[in-house]
Amino acid sequence: MQADTTADCLIKALDLQPHPEGGYFRETYRSAETIQCSDGRQRSASTAIYYLLRGSDFSAWHRIRSDELWHFHAGTPIDVHVLVSDGTLVTHRLGNPLEHPGAVFQATVPANHWFAAERVASGPEDFCLLGCTVAPGFEFSEFELADASDLAVSFPDQSALIHQLSRHRT
């Protein structure tokens, strides 16, 4: 019998579940206070989750209608790729900057931007545990998983990365 990896132990201890974009998650906070958004939506003021990527897991291209702040907790670094409306790509490396030069503990993905994340290391035992805070609060009804072909048409210079980190490979 194979021993559980650190990632397996965290998935069990934190009661993480598979996420549609890839990896594992569990909501840990949903504000009881609500706000009315400028478009009339009524939302929790903020939400937070644990999010874990292990092995060859990645977070596929998606977007949400709120800002999302990513927090590094443990493990190996990840790259969070954000597509900007002018066609450029911004990549934030999340990790422990004391161990991984150039990494930061947190980064923000602006509302309505397509983004994806991948682990920098890809060993089967490697993992990255993160937290994600969304304000106004996250709602799955506002989660949109990208179609790689459509996204590549809009961002042709990033086509290879788009197809690499997509659940809809064409």
Secondary structure, 3 states (H helix, E strand, C coil): CCCCCHHHHHHHHCCCEECCCCCEEEEEEECCCEEECCCCCEEECCEEEEEEEECCCEEEEEECCCEEEEEEEEECCEEEEEECCCCCEEEEEECCCCCCCCCECEEEECCCCCEEEEECCCCCCCEEEEEEEEECCCCHHHCEECCHHHHHHHCHHHHHHHHHCCCCCC
